[in-house]
Each structure stands twice: as structure tokens, then as C-alpha cells.
Amino acid sequence: MERDQAKPLAPISDLPSSDDGEATLHLKQVRRKKFVKCFGSVAALAIILAVVIIILIFIVFRVKDPIINMNGVAVTRLELINGTTPKPGSNISVTADVSVKNPNVASFKYRNTTTTLYYYGKVVGDARGPPGRAKARRTVRMNITIDIIVDRVLASPNLVTDVRSGTLTMVSYSRVGGRINILNIIKRHVTVKMNCSMTVNIFSQAIQQQKCKRQVDV
């Protein structure tokens, strides 16, 4: 008959308590709130960082075109016959003061600079300047010496008229190509071109008038 007796019930202390369940639920809610706050903070930080990067790219790191200027041109050698006509077989040396201004927050590394001189559409001289680097928000100046072939000038039918007026009208074309690199993220190849028309006084060997136009190709 003892085997037919029912097994004793478990002690009351072993039964799950409703207080324990509420504590577990509360702990889960607290952990969930902490996770949501942490995730929200990370997301907000990521959004702020993205906005800052966009602002830097479009405002601070925005690539600006380099500026090339012809500051002045000086005739350093000019041999004349009777003080009016260039001597055949001689060369006229012209020194051009050229500057490259870099308005960017990164350096502008440029290749060889080229300057070509024209007299009524015909090339009468050219020169090459060395490669270099314009630091961020700095201006680099260089002197480029151009040897003009006098025989080509003498062959022009316009020379007589210019000599009578005491001036020579010429056009210069300068070209500077290079690359701007910002933090290895933003890279841009640019080529700055400049055309200048100038009037040279034969007697004073100085530039009387000069007009320049710039063009940037990317």
C-alpha cells in the first residue's frame, strides 16, 4: 500500500516565485534601454561625423583652380641697327616673371611649364620652366627666359609698320599642368593656360601694355 501512496509535493521554497519573474523582466527591460541608448549614441555620432566630412569636402577641401599670372616681361637683350631695326642673325632675350598661385589646402605639384611667343601668328620663340610644387595657399614665382629668333621677326611684313610706330606687338602662351592631391582622397588633374597680348617699346625695351586671359582645363 505504501507504493500506492502519492509522492510528496515539492517544497514550497522550490517553486518559482513571481517576484523572481518580475526581477528578470525588469532586468531585460533595463538592458534593452541601455542597448537602445548606446545604439542611438553611435548612430548620432556617425551622422555628425558624416556631416562634418561632407562640410569639409565641399567647403574646406573643395578643389579650387590654381591661378597663373604674368607679373611682368622685360627685354634683357635687343641689338638694333640705327636704334630702330633688330640686327639680323641676333636673338632678343625676354624674361617673363610668371607666378603660380595655389588657393587649395593641399599642395599643387606641376610639371614643366611652357611659354611660347608669337609675332602675328608665327612662333618666334619658346621656353620651358622647371617642374615644381606650390605649397598650400602659397604662390610660387619663376623667371622664364625666352630667346626670340630675330630672323623670324624680320621676315614678317608687319615689322616695318611696327618699327615706324616704335613698338612690337606680340602674344605669349603659357601652360602649366599638374595635380592637386588632398589626403589621397580627392585627386584632380588641372591644366592652367594663359594668353597674353603685349606691346613692347623698341626704344625703352619695356612693356607698354599687356592683357592676359586665363583658362583652366580639368
Secondary structure, DSSP 8 states (H G I E B T S, - for coil): -TTTS------GGGS--HHHHHHHHHHHHHHHHHHHHHHHHHHHHHHHHHHHHHHIIIIIS-----EEEEEEEEEEE--EETTTEE-TT-EEEEEEEEEEEE-SSS-EEE--EEEEEEETTEEEEEEEE--EEE-TTEEEEEEEEEEEEHHHHHT-TTHHHHHHHTEEEEEEEEEEEEEEEETTTEEEEEEEEEEEEEEEETTT-BEEEEEEEEEEE-
